[in-house]
Amino acid sequence: QLKEIPEEKTLYSKEQLFAIGTEALRNHPRTGEQVADWLILAMYSGGRITETLKLKWSNVEWPLDEKEYKKGRLRFPAKTAKSAEERRVNLNQNLYEHLRCMKAKAKPDCDYLFPSFRTKKEVTSFKKTIWAIREALGYYDFSPHSTRHHFISECVMQGIDFLTIAKWVGHKDGGVLIGNTYGH
């Protein structure tokens, strides 16, 4: 029994999330492309902001044949995941295609999906950029966790079993939280 009923969170649609990415590209030249890429990666993988920003290209297990993208995995190492155990998310078609596009424009000498850069003149923090974007669009309850909420909700709506989703997102309760929170 909960002492307080938690406030219902907004489920952002794919269109709303893409609007956030578009705003990032349009008005944040230094960080916008990385924020837009992160947003799409997070909404298709369910990763948390801190663990997705630490991903390396060596964490992508590419399928041998692009027609069999479902055999690929995105690996969240234990040291970057909230839990002590490594977890793998199966590549869906959207995630696979997005990773391929990111890889095509990646710097060849950098193993990180989201390499860091610093400047004193512009906003360089992902979170500060996201807060500026949500202000501009009026999405005041949007947070990086909203992309994870979107991923889990999409998985539930597509009929993927709760245990598989829980494994993908690193929940140790066997899908109970997903059933209680997203099952409706």
C-alpha positions in Angstrom: 0.0 0.0 0.0 1.4 3.3 -1.0 1.3 6.2 1.5 0.7 8.6 -1.3 -0.6 8.0 -4.8 2.2 9.2 -7.2 1.4 11.9 -9.7 0.5 10.4 -13.1 3.3 11.1 -15.5 2.7 12.3 -19.1 3.3 9.6 -21.7 5.1 11.5 -24.4 4.2 10.3 -27.9 6.9 9.6 -30.6 5.9 12.8 -32.3 6.4 14.9 -29.2 9.8 13.2 -28.5 10.8 14.0 -32.1 9.6 17.6 -31.6 12.1 17.8 -28.7 14.9 16.4 -31.0 13.9 18.9 -33.7 14.0 21.8 -31.3 17.5 20.6 -30.1 18.8 20.6 -33.7 17.2 24.0 -34.5 18.2 26.1 -31.5 21.2 24.4 -29.8 23.9 24.2 -32.4 26.7 22.9 -30.1 24.8 20.2 -28.3 21.6 19.8 -30.4 22.7 16.9 -32.6 24.0 14.9 -29.7 20.8 15.6 -27.7 18.6 14.5 -30.7 20.7 11.4 -31.2 20.6 10.6 -27.4 16.8 11.1 -27.3 16.2 8.6 -30.2 18.6 6.1 -28.7 17.0 6.3 -25.3 13.4 6.1 -26.6 14.3 2.9 -28.6 16.5 1.3 -25.9 15.0 2.3 -22.5 18.4 3.3 -21.3 18.9 5.8 -18.5 20.6 9.1 -19.3 23.8 8.4 -17.4 24.3 4.9 -18.8 23.5 5.9 -22.4 25.9 8.8 -22.4 28.7 6.4 -21.3 28.1 3.8 -24.1 30.9 2.9 -26.4 30.7 1.5 -29.9 32.1 -1.7 -28.5 28.8 -2.0 -26.5 26.9 -2.5 -29.8 26.7 -6.2 -30.8 26.1 -5.8 -34.5 24.2 -8.6 -36.4 26.2 -10.4 -39.1 23.4 -9.6 -41.6 21.5 -6.3 -41.6 18.3 -8.2 -42.5 18.6 -10.0 -39.2 18.9 -6.9 -37.0 16.9 -8.6 -34.2 20.1 -10.8 -33.5 22.0 -7.6 -32.6 22.2 -6.3 -29.0 23.0 -3.1 -27.2 24.9 -4.0 -24.1 24.7 -1.8 -20.9 27.8 -2.8 -18.9 27.4 -3.2 -15.1 29.7 -0.3 -14.3 27.4 2.1 -16.3 24.1 0.5 -15.4 22.2 1.3 -12.2 22.3 -2.3 -11.2 25.4 -4.4 -10.6 24.6 -6.7 -13.5 25.2 -6.1 -17.2 22.1 -6.1 -19.4 21.4 -6.4 -23.1 18.6 -4.9 -25.1 17.7 -6.6 -28.4 18.0 -4.3 -31.3 14.6 -3.3 -32.8 14.6 -2.0 -36.4 14.4 1.7 -35.3 17.3 1.3 -32.8 19.4 -0.6 -35.4 18.9 2.0 -38.1 19.5 4.9 -35.7 22.8 3.3 -34.5 23.9 2.8 -38.1 23.3 6.5 -38.9 25.2 7.5 -35.7 28.1 5.2 -36.6 28.2 6.6 -40.1 28.9 10.2 -38.8 30.9 9.1 -35.7 34.5 10.2 -35.4 36.7 7.3 -36.4 39.2 7.8 -33.5 36.5 7.9 -30.7 34.9 4.8 -29.2 32.1 6.7 -27.4 28.7 7.1 -29.0 28.5 10.6 -27.3 31.9 12.1 -27.1 32.3 15.0 -24.7 33.2 18.6 -25.6 33.5 21.7 -23.5 33.0 25.4 -24.2 32.3 28.3 -21.9 30.2 30.2 -24.5 27.3 27.8 -25.0 25.3 25.3 -23.0 27.2 22.0 -23.1 25.3 20.0 -20.6 22.7 17.6 -21.9 20.4 18.2 -19.0 20.7 22.0 -19.3 19.9 21.7 -23.0 16.9 19.5 -22.3 15.6 21.9 -19.7 15.9 24.8 -22.2 14.0 22.8 -24.8 11.2 21.8 -22.5 10.8 25.4 -21.5 10.7 26.4 -25.2 8.1 23.7 -26.1 6.1 24.0 -22.8 6.8 20.3 -21.9 7.4 21.2 -18.3 7.1 17.7 -16.9 9.5 16.2 -19.5 12.7 14.7 -18.1 15.3 12.3 -19.5 13.4 9.5 -17.7 10.4 10.2 -20.0 12.2 8.4 -22.8 12.5 5.3 -20.6 8.8 5.6 -19.8 8.0 5.8 -23.5 10.1 2.7 -24.3 8.5 0.5 -21.6 5.0 1.7 -22.5 5.6 0.9 -26.2 6.9 -2.5 -25.3 3.8 -3.2 -23.2 1.5 -1.9 -25.9 3.2 -4.2 -28.5 2.5 -7.2 -26.3 6.0 -8.0 -25.1 5.9 -10.0 -21.9 6.7 -8.1 -18.7 9.6 -10.4 -17.7 11.4 -9.7 -21.0 10.9 -5.9 -20.6 12.0 -6.0 -17.0 15.2 -7.8 -18.1 15.8 -5.2 -20.8 15.5 -2.3 -18.4 17.2 -3.9 -15.5 14.3 -4.4 -13.1 14.9 -7.3 -10.7 11.3 -7.8 -9.7 10.4 -10.1 -12.6 8.1 -7.6 -14.2 5.9 -6.7 -11.2 6.7 -2.9 -11.4 6.0 -3.0 -15.1 2.7 -4.8 -14.6 1.6 -2.4 -11.9 2.8 0.8 -13.5 2.3 0.1 -17.2 -0.1 -2.8 -17.3 -3.2 -0.6 -17.6 
